[in-house]
Amino acid sequence: MGELLFQRGLKLAVAESCTGGLITHLITNVSGSSRYFVGGVTAYANDAKIHWLGVSQDTLELYGAVSAETVLQMARGVRIAFGVEVAISTSGIAGPTGGTADKPVGTTWIGFSSSDGEEARHFLFKGDRLAIKEQAAQAALQLLADHLQVANI
């Protein structure tokens, strides 16, 4: 994934909520990641999502923090804020508390934004808090890789 970004001259930014910086950690564990990774924002609280990423208060009230609409605004917001071509975002319920009947623990939305388009994917991960965070981080990186394989960015 990193090599594809570098070869295409693309820069990446990340907006994380439920993953708490884990995606950024995984990306920066790769030597040379500074060639394509600009940075990230861990916006855990709704106020941070609004202030730093441009998520609409209306979106949060209508759909909640864990929604397609929110992760799309997060990804778009971090892409614009960092001036990069591609961005990914996460928001979810890692547990063990916080789940509801409509959004049980493990519910996660992952967003992607580029000049070529945007996408949000829904997941329901299983396991303890750390397992859910790890699955979400890996799924976000996979979503990015999927887009890089087919996009004309």
N, C-alpha and C positions, 0 to 999 in steps of 0.2 A: 504494500500500500504506500509506504513512504517513498519507495523508489519511483512508483508511478507519479506521485505528486511532484517529485523532484524533476523527473524527465520531462514533464509537461510544464514545468515552471509555475506550478500552482502552490499557493500558500493556504494553510489550514488553521482554523481557530475552533475552539470547543467551548460550548456552554453546558455546564453540568449542574444538576441539582442532586438527584438521588445517588449518583456515583461519586459525589464529593471530591472530585479531583483525580479519581482513579484513571480515567481515560488519559488525562494529561500525564499522569505518572507513567502509564504504559507507553505512551508515545515518546516521552523523553528518556525512557530506558534504552532507546535505540541510539547508538552513536551516530552523529550526523543529522539527527532529527531537526536541528536548527536550520537546515537547508530548506525545510518545507513547513515547519511548525512555528507559528507566530506566538501563540499563547491561548489562554483560556480564562473563563470566568466561572467560579463556583458560586452560583446564585441559589442558595438554599431557601431563603425566605422569599415570600412573594414580593416584598418591598424591593429586594435586590433584583428580582426579575424585572420589575417595573423600571427601576432607576437605571440599572446598568445595561439591560438588554432590550428595553423598549416594549416589553410585554404590556398589553393593554389591561387596565384594571377591569374593564368590561369583559374581556376574555376570561380572566381569572374568576370573575363572579359568575359568568354564564356556564363555563365549561370546567373550571377548576384548574389547579396547577398541573394535575396529571391528566393531560388531554392532548390530542393531536394539535389543536389550535395553539396551545401554549408552547409545545416544543417547536412548532414551525416559527412562531414569533421569536423564540429564544435563538434558534439557529440563524434566522435572518438578522436578528439584532446583533449577534456577535460577529457575523460576517461583515456587516456594515461597520461596526465599531472598530474592528481590527483591519478593515480594508483588505480583506482576503477574498479569494475566489470560491472557497468551499468551507463549509462549517457543519458540525454535527452538534446535537444537543440531547440531553436526557432529562426526564422527570418521571418519578415513580414512587412507589411505596415499598420500601425495603423491609419494613417490619422491625420487630415482631408486632408492633402496634400501628395504628393508623389506617388499617384496612376497613372497608365497609362492604356491604352486600354488593353494591355496584362496582366498587373498586377494591377488590381484596388485596391483601399483602401479596406482593409480587407483580402487581399491575405496573407496567412500565410503557411509556411512550418514548420513542427515539425519533429525532428529527434530522433532516438533511436539507441544506440550502446551498444553491450555487446559482450562477447566472444561467445555467442550463435547465433549472427547475428545482422543485422542492418536493419532499415526501415525508410523511410521518408513518411510522409502523408501530403497531400495538403488540405487546408481549405479555405473557403471564408466566413469570419465572417462579421456580420452586426452590425451597431451601431456606437456610437462615439468612440473616441480614447480609453477611459478607458474601455468601454464595449468590444472592440476588444482585448485589452490586457488581460482582465479577461477571456474571452473565450479561448484565446490562452493558457494561463497558465493552465486552467482546462483541455483543450484537451491534453496538454503535460503530465500532471499527469495521465490522462486516458490512454494514449498510454503506459506509463510505467506500469500501472496496468494491461493492456491487455497482455503485454509481460510477466509479472510476473506470470500471471495465467497459461500460456501455455509453457513457456520456461524451459529448463533444465539448467538453469544457476547455 
